[in-house]
Amino acid sequence: MSPTPFLVLSAILFTIGGAGVLLRRNALVAFMSVELMLNAANLAFVTFARMHGNLHGQIVAFFVMVVAAAEVVVGLAIIVTIFRTRRSASVDDASLLKL
Amino acid sequence: MNAPNLEYAELAPLLTVFGAAVIGVLIEAFAPRRVRHPVQVALALLALLAALVQVILLAGTEVVGAVGAVVIDGPALFLQGTILVMSIISIAFFAERRLESGGDAFAPSASTLPGGEEEKVLVRQKRLQTEVYPLTMFAITGMLLFPAANDLLVMFVALEVLSLPLYLLCGMARRRRLLSQEAALKYFLLGAFSSAIFLFGAAFVYGFAGTLRFSEISEALTAQIGQEELLLTGVGLMAVGLLFKVGAVPFHSWTPDVYQGAPTPVTGFMAACTKIAAFGAMVRLFYVAFGGLRTDWQPMLWAVAIATMAVGAIVGLTQTDIKRMLAYSSIAHAGFVLTALVAADETATAAILFYLATYGFATVGAFAVVTLVRDSGGEATHLAKWTGLGKRAPILAGTFALFLLAFAGIPMTSGFVGKLAVFTAAVDGGATPLVVIGVVASAVAAFYYVRVIVLMFFSEPAAESPSIAVPSVWTTVGITLGAAATLLLGLVPGPLLDLAQAAATFVR
């Protein structure tokens, strides 16, 4: 099994995620893009684990899933609070803090 | 299969703080509301003091523990001690209740609508929010683990454990809640983005070396077994994640916004402790794991250091808000630390350790002074409001001037010795041009510090001048500690310098 296709897929997912964070205006969608980046990293870890024939990378993937779940809790709390205050989850509207 | 053996004695400071955080959550769930505040404050302070005592008792230990995942050595213990001292001072500022009538710096409930009916009822009831203490303790756990992490996975987990509570803490200010929530959103989105980049970088480093352990990565590097493209990509991406946390240019854009929007005690806490922890982790990663690759990462850090010092010093000149100004000052300081980091030897490690301690004391103290200058809308952070402060509150203004002089690196303050140490280390490491730029940047930055001092002491007070709040013993003791340490480390830096020198060896 060649790891290359998996790594390419992982890189594509990471790029989509990164572009999503930078281009999308909705905080929820931007956050989903971050999660996509984390999963791209997971895929890379698992692929490398297979390539090296050890389990370290797969263990990392488990930890990352837990961390991502905790991040969802914190992130949704912040985004929902902002939405309740402003009736909008757009990152462009939140612009009181400027130079 | 045998259970792994944990070095409980060496990991005790970490476990103490973590245990206190968990107990704090239980107190939130079960203790009656009126006793929560005193109990939480007492628990946090006791646990931090206990952890500090344990760190001091462990001095000189060199152990690779937790099946190789965590290393307790000189730099780790020095940084853990520094973080604990800064945290104790910060908790004192969190506990201050005299500045707002019957409240602290935090919203009575973070989930109520700003300005809504529910919030007004809670304010009338003088409701206090005590969740901040367990959250802070979790953040401190992450910070203690971060500079002690000895593999990529632990480093990532520590990064998240320290960041997630901080995102929440940023959004909990009592006044100007819209700003505070906005700061939390920005910090969260950008922080999560940078952690994801860090993790992807870690994946590539693992792909190169086939191991997560720093020492084994270093061995793989020397043996040149893997593909170097993977390694270089990984190092670059991981550097992005860490440079974001220390607030280095071009990953600094969150710093001024978050520092301004977050409740001021939290700003002081994260400005000091996050930076200490993140630089500790960065030094370990770059020296222990990627030490053999230094000719490749040094040019990158050169560029980042120059940009960071320049932006911190120049953009800081245009600021009119005191918290934003201090934020740019902290960016410039990140640049000064980076000058020593490129030198990559033991002198540099010692200089960085010392610098972080001096910077921490001055930073927590300076932000605490900001909480005391108030008008009807809460803290008066606009610089115009600070005009003539020295005539009305000479002691307060004098203390703030001391912190500013330390930031500027004027002799007789800790900042001077710190700057001297990092610049000397950088020159010894062959980064003389960097030091020249650093000195110029210090001179530029000194201009805006001195401008504030001139404003405070040599201008007539403004018509609508703010009131100077009389703090309780918490803030008074905290600021006194910060100021005393700043002065003392400027006059007799020897003992701490020796300690930093003795602690500068990494265990691999």
Interface residues (C-beta under 8 A of the other chain):
Chain A: L7 S10 F14 G17 G18 V21 A27 A30 F31 V34 M37 L38 A40 A41 A44 F45 T47 F48 M51 H52 N54 H56 G57 I59 V60 F63 V64 V67 A70 E71 V74 G75 A77 I78 I79 T81 I82 R84 T85 R86 V91 A94 S95 L96 L97 L99
Chain B: A110 S111 L113 P114 L152 L153 F156 V157 E160 L164 Y167 L168 G171 R177 L178 L179 Q181 E182 A183 A184 L185 K186 F188 L189 A192 F193 A196 I197 L199 F200 A202 A203 F204 Y206 G207 G210 T211 L212 P256 D257 Q260 G261 T318
